[in-house]
Amino acid sequence: MTVESTAARTPRRSAGSKAGTTGTKRTTRTTAKKDAGTEPQLVQLLTPEGKRVKNAEYDKYVAGVTPEELRGLYRDMVLTRRFDAEATSLQRQGELGLWASLLGQEAAQIGSGRALRDDDYVFPTYREHGVAWCRGVDPTNLLGMFRGVNNGGWDPNGNNFQLYTIVIGSQTLHATGYAMGIAKDGADSAVIAYFGDGASSQGDVAESFTFSAVYNAPVVFFCQNNQWAISEPTEKQSRVPIYQRAQGFGFPGVRVDGNDVLGCLAVTRWALERARSGEGPTLVEAFTYRMGAHTTSDDPTRYRGDEERQAWEAKDPILRLRRYLEGSNHADEGFFAELEAESEALGKRVREAVRAMPDPDHFAIFENVYADGHALVDEERAQFAAYQASFADEGGN
């Protein structure tokens, strides 16, 4: 275990490492650590330096991974990041109303996404672009909702990938109910529910843990702990590491290095196998970092410092796997050059597809609110129509 990977076991931020940190917060963090008893354990198979770490418990779940599959994992992460960057740029250009970036979380999503079987079912939040990629959902289909031209963009049953869920934490209930259903049907598939560290404070998540445990539901709760629930740090969500909370509900929890794609692949495969074999739910906490803003409406410089981001950039999941591929002679410069060209082609395709989408109907927001209409909605529609007409009077459109 390297010095860096040991440090990664516990989220540490010094008083000067982020804007707005106070002595009170530092005291709270120290107390929470003491109450937890021990440092959080962290499953890691690949260090930030690209070195393979042996793990007696989880190595068997990636023992058969070939060099070709490793290159595939790298390709998945690179193309997902490229798509994500293009979507962020499109929002800044006014083509999308909002975008939630996954920058920094590629390993957690690709590793867990590639652990799934075709017959498993996924319940995402609104940031699982990498998982959607693994399930075969075209990237352009993710953008219609953020442009305001549809309410989802794909058939959930076509890829066993549910529509994005904006309501925080509610998808864990949907996943639990679905898992209970397939168990009663006698199926041997599993369900995975994604959520963030902030959502772990929601009552829906606690209820999901209760029902899944009591009914032994074949569900994996996959928490991407990116350490910032918008502007609130993780210690405002839990006094103990998130994965340890599973103990109180009667099922196991494990914390994995969320920037280690091999570790995420192995741990998720283990958890899914438990679910399929009738051993019930598991909580996986992928300890990672949101390197960008929560969404494009957020300014992370208001609540955290550059030093923190820079420290996590050194643990970049893509760079980590590239170092391993190069060090193991599993990829050459030709592979990386071809992937760069493919990446740019994807960005161009996404850009052109979004710009070809129709503009949203400006008045659709007033429809389907009340079945029989409503005086206040009618008044607001008229006010908005007058506002729109004012631009035409000025020669606009």
C-alpha positions in Angstrom: 0.0 0.0 0.0 1.4 3.4 -1.0 1.5 6.5 1.1 -1.1 8.0 -1.1 -3.5 5.1 -1.0 -3.3 5.0 2.8 -4.1 8.7 2.9 -7.1 8.1 0.7 -8.7 5.9 3.3 -10.0 8.9 5.2 -11.3 12.1 3.7 -9.0 14.8 5.1 -9.2 18.5 4.6 -7.1 20.9 6.6 -8.5 24.2 7.8 -6.8 26.0 5.0 -7.7 23.6 2.2 -11.1 24.9 1.4 -12.9 28.2 1.5 -15.1 28.8 4.4 -13.7 26.1 6.7 -13.8 27.0 10.4 -12.3 25.7 13.6 -15.7 24.4 14.6 -15.9 22.2 11.5 -12.5 20.8 12.1 -13.5 19.8 15.6 -16.6 18.2 14.4 -14.6 16.2 11.8 -12.2 15.0 14.5 -15.0 13.9 16.8 -16.7 12.0 14.0 -13.5 10.1 13.3 -13.1 9.1 17.0 -16.7 8.0 17.2 -16.2 5.7 14.2 -13.5 3.8 16.1 -11.2 3.0 13.2 -10.0 4.4 9.9 -12.4 3.4 7.1 -11.2 0.4 5.1 -10.7 1.0 1.4 -10.6 -1.6 -1.3 -8.0 -0.7 -3.9 -6.6 -2.8 -6.7 -4.9 -0.1 -8.7 -2.9 2.8 -7.1 -2.8 6.3 -8.5 0.7 5.6 -9.7 -0.8 2.8 -11.9 0.5 -0.1 -9.8 -1.5 -3.3 -9.2 -2.2 -4.0 -5.6 -3.1 -7.6 -4.6 -6.2 -8.2 -2.6 -7.0 -11.7 -1.5 -10.7 -11.1 -1.2 -11.4 -9.3 -4.5 -8.7 -10.3 -7.0 -10.7 -13.3 -8.1 -13.5 -11.0 -9.5 -11.0 -9.4 -12.0 -8.7 -12.4 -12.5 -10.0 -13.0 -16.0 -9.8 -9.4 -17.2 -7.8 -9.4 -20.4 -5.6 -6.6 -21.8 -8.3 -6.0 -24.4 -10.9 -5.6 -21.7 -8.6 -3.2 -19.9 -8.3 -1.1 -23.0 -12.1 -1.2 -23.2 -12.4 0.2 -19.7 -10.0 2.9 -20.6 -11.9 3.7 -23.8 -15.2 3.8 -21.9 -13.8 6.4 -19.4 -12.2 8.6 -22.1 -15.2 8.7 -24.3 -17.5 9.3 -21.3 -15.4 12.2 -20.2 -15.3 13.6 -23.7 -19.1 13.5 -24.0 -19.5 15.0 -20.6 -17.1 17.9 -21.5 -19.1 18.5 -24.7 -22.4 18.6 -22.8 -20.9 21.2 -20.4 -19.8 23.3 -23.3 -23.2 23.1 -24.9 -24.8 24.3 -21.8 -22.5 27.3 -21.6 -23.4 28.1 -25.2 -27.1 28.1 -24.3 -28.0 24.8 -26.0 -28.9 23.0 -22.7 -30.7 24.4 -19.7 -28.6 22.5 -17.2 -25.9 19.8 -17.0 -24.6 17.6 -14.2 -21.0 16.7 -14.9 -19.5 13.4 -13.9 -15.9 14.7 -14.1 -13.7 12.6 -11.8 -16.3 9.9 -11.3 -15.6 7.9 -14.4 -14.0 4.9 -12.8 -16.9 4.4 -10.3 -19.4 4.5 -13.1 -17.6 2.5 -15.7 -16.3 -0.1 -13.3 -19.7 -0.7 -11.8 -21.5 -0.4 -15.1 -19.3 -3.1 -16.7 -19.9 -5.4 -13.8 -23.6 -5.7 -14.8 -25.3 -8.4 -16.8 -27.7 -7.6 -19.6 -30.6 -8.8 -17.5 -29.7 -6.7 -14.4 -31.7 -3.5 -14.0 -30.3 0.0 -13.3 -31.9 2.9 -11.4 -29.8 6.0 -11.9 -29.8 9.5 -10.5 -29.1 12.3 -13.1 -25.3 12.0 -13.3 -24.8 8.4 -14.4 -23.7 9.2 -17.9 -21.0 6.5 -17.7 -23.4 3.8 -16.6 -25.7 4.8 -19.4 -22.8 4.4 -21.8 -22.2 0.9 -20.5 -25.9 0.0 -21.0 -25.9 1.1 -24.6 -27.9 4.3 -24.2 -26.8 6.7 -26.9 -25.2 9.8 -25.4 -27.4 12.1 -27.4 -30.5 10.6 -25.8 -29.3 11.8 -22.4 -29.5 15.4 -23.6 -33.1 15.9 -24.6 -34.3 16.3 -21.1 -31.6 18.9 -20.3 -32.6 20.7 -23.5 -36.2 20.6 -22.5 -37.5 18.7 -25.5 -38.6 15.5 -23.8 -39.1 13.9 -20.4 -36.4 11.3 -20.7 -35.2 10.3 -24.1 -35.1 6.5 -24.1 -37.1 3.4 -23.4 -36.1 2.2 -19.9 -36.9 -1.4 -20.8 -34.8 -1.3 -24.0 -31.5 -1.3 -22.0 -32.7 -2.1 -18.5 -31.7 1.4 -17.6 -34.4 3.5 -15.9 -34.9 7.2 -16.8 -32.8 9.8 -14.9 -34.3 10.7 -11.5 -34.1 14.3 -10.4 -35.9 13.8 -7.0 -33.1 13.0 -4.6 -33.0 9.5 -3.3 -36.4 8.4 -4.6 -34.8 5.9 -7.1 -33.6 3.7 -4.2 -37.2 3.0 -3.3 -38.0 2.2 -6.9 -35.0 -0.1 -7.1 -36.0 -1.9 -3.9 -39.5 -2.5 -5.1 -38.4 -3.7 -8.4 -35.8 -6.1 -6.7 -38.5 -7.4 -4.4 -40.6 -8.1 -7.5 -38.0 -10.0 -9.5 -37.2 -12.1 -6.4 -40.9 -13.1 -6.2 -40.8 -14.0 -9.9 -37.8 -16.3 -9.2 -35.4 -14.5 -11.5 -31.7 -14.6 -10.8 -31.0 -11.1 -12.0 -30.0 -8.2 -9.7 -30.8 -4.5 -9.4 -28.4 -1.6 -8.8 -29.4 1.8 -7.5 -27.1 4.8 -7.7 -27.1 7.7 -5.4 -24.8 10.3 -3.9 -23.5 11.1 -0.4 -26.1 13.9 -0.1 -28.9 11.5 -0.9 -27.8 9.3 2.0 -29.5 11.8 4.3 -32.9 11.3 2.6 -35.6 9.3 4.4 -36.3 7.4 1.1 -32.8 5.9 1.3 -33.3 4.7 4.9 -36.6 3.2 4.0 -35.1 1.4 1.1 -32.4 -0.1 3.3 -35.1 -1.3 5.7 -37.3 -2.9 3.1 -34.5 -4.4 1.1 -33.0 -6.0 4.3 -36.3 -7.3 5.6 -37.3 -8.8 2.3 -33.8 -9.9 1.3 -34.1 -8.0 -2.0 -31.4 -8.6 -4.6 -30.3 -5.0 -4.8 -26.9 -3.2 -4.7 -27.0 0.3 -3.3 -24.1 2.1 -5.1 -23.2 5.4 -3.4 -20.8 7.6 -5.2 -19.4 9.6 -2.4 -18.0 12.5 -4.2 -17.6 14.3 -0.9 -19.8 17.4 -1.7 -23.6 17.3 -1.6 -23.7 20.6 -3.6 -21.9 22.8 -1.1 -22.2 20.5 2.0 -19.2 18.2 2.9 -19.7 14.6 3.7 -19.3 15.1 7.5 -22.6 17.0 7.3 -24.3 13.8 6.0 -23.0 11.2 8.4 -20.9 10.9 11.6 -19.5 7.6 10.4 -18.3 6.5 6.9 -21.3 5.9 4.7 -20.6 2.2 4.1 -20.7 1.5 7.8 -24.4 2.6 8.0 -25.4 -0.7 6.3 -24.6 -2.5 9.5 -27.5 -0.9 11.3 -29.9 -2.3 8.7 -28.4 -5.8 8.8 -26.5 -6.1 5.5 -22.9 -5.6 4.5 -21.2 -2.4 3.3 -17.9 -1.9 1.7 -15.9 1.2 0.7 -13.9 1.0 -2.5 -11.5 3.5 -4.1 -13.9 5.2 -6.5 -11.1 6.3 -8.8 -9.9 2.7 -9.3 -11.9 1.2 -12.1 -10.6 -2.3 -11.4 -11.5 -2.0 -7.7 -15.0 -0.8 -8.6 -15.4 -3.6 -11.1 -14.4 -6.2 -8.6 -16.5 -5.0 -5.7 -19.6 -4.5 -7.8 -19.3 -8.0 -9.3 -19.0 -9.4 -5.7 -22.1 -7.4 -4.6 -24.1 -8.4 -7.6 -23.2 -12.1 -7.1 -24.4 -11.9 -3.5 -27.7 -10.4 -4.7 -28.2 -13.0 -7.4 -27.5 -15.9 -5.1 -30.1 -14.8 -2.6 -27.9 -13.2 0.0 -29.7 -9.9 -0.1 -28.6 -6.3 -0.4 -25.2 -4.7 -0.2 -24.1 -1.1 0.2 -21.1 -0.1 -1.9 -19.5 3.3 -1.1 -17.3 4.4 -4.0 -15.0 7.0 -2.4 -14.3 9.5 -5.2 -14.3 13.2 -5.9 -16.4 15.6 -7.9 -13.8 17.6 -9.7 -16.2 20.0 -11.3 -19.3 21.8 -10.2 -22.4 20.0 -8.9 -24.2 21.3 -11.9 -23.6 24.1 -14.3 -25.6 26.4 -12.0 -23.1 25.8 -9.2 -19.9 27.6 -8.4 -17.6 25.3 -6.3 -15.1 28.0 -5.7 -17.5 29.4 -3.1 -17.1 26.5 -0.8 -13.9 24.7 -1.5 -10.3 25.6 -2.4 -8.1 24.8 -5.4 -5.7 22.8 -3.2 -8.3 20.1 -2.6 -9.1 19.7 -6.3 -5.4 19.6 -7.2 -4.8 16.8 -4.7 -7.6 14.8 -6.3 -6.4 15.5 -9.9 -3.3 13.5 -9.0 -5.6 10.5 -8.4 -7.4 11.0 -11.8 -9.0 7.6 -12.7 -8.1 7.9 -16.4 -4.5 8.8 -15.9 -4.3 5.9 -13.3 -5.4 3.3 -15.8 -3.2 4.7 -18.6 -0.2 4.4 -16.4 -1.0 0.8 -15.7 -1.6 0.0 -19.4 1.7 1.6 -20.4 3.6 0.0 -17.6 2.2 -3.4 -18.4 2.7 -3.0 -22.2 -1.0 -3.5 -22.7 -1.4 -0.4 -25.0 0.8 1.5 -27.4 0.8 5.1 -28.8 -1.2 3.9 -31.7 -4.1 2.9 -29.4 -4.1 6.2 -27.6 -3.9 8.2 -30.9 -6.9 6.3 -32.4 -8.9 6.8 -29.2 -8.2 10.5 -29.3 -9.6 10.7 -32.9 -12.6 8.7 -31.8 -13.1 11.0 -28.9 -13.1 14.1 -31.1 -15.6 12.4 -33.5 -17.9 11.7 -30.6 -17.7 15.3 -29.4 -18.6 16.5 -32.9 -21.5 14.0 -33.2 -23.0 15.1 -29.9 -22.6 18.8 -30.7 -24.3 18.4 -34.1 -27.1 16.3 -32.7 -28.0 18.7 -29.9 -28.0 21.7 -32.3 -30.3 19.8 -34.6 -32.8 19.2 -31.8 -35.9 21.4 -31.9 -36.1 24.4 -29.5 -38.3 23.6 -26.5 -41.9 24.8 -26.7 -41.8 27.9 -24.4 -45.4 27.4 -23.4 -45.3 23.7 -22.6 -44.4 24.5 -19.0 -48.0 25.7 -18.4 -49.6 22.5 -19.8 -50.5 19.4 -17.9 -50.4 21.2 -14.5 -54.1 21.0 -13.8 -56.5 18.8 -15.8 -59.2 21.4 -16.0 -57.1 24.5 -16.1 -56.4 27.1 -13.4 -56.9 30.8 -13.2 -53.4 31.5 -11.8 -51.7 29.3 -14.4 -53.8 31.1 -17.1 -52.6 34.5 -15.7 -49.0 33.4 -15.7 -49.3 32.1 -19.3 -50.6 35.4 -20.4 -47.8 37.3 -18.6 -45.2 35.1 -20.2 -46.8 35.5 -23.6 -46.6 39.3 -23.2 -42.9 38.9 -22.2 -42.1 36.9 -25.3 -44.0 39.3 -27.5 -41.8 42.2 -26.2 -38.8 40.7 -27.9 -40.6 40.6 -31.2 -41.5 44.3 -30.8 -37.8 45.0 -30.4 -37.0 43.1 -33.6 -35.9 39.9 -31.9 -37.5 36.4 -32.0 
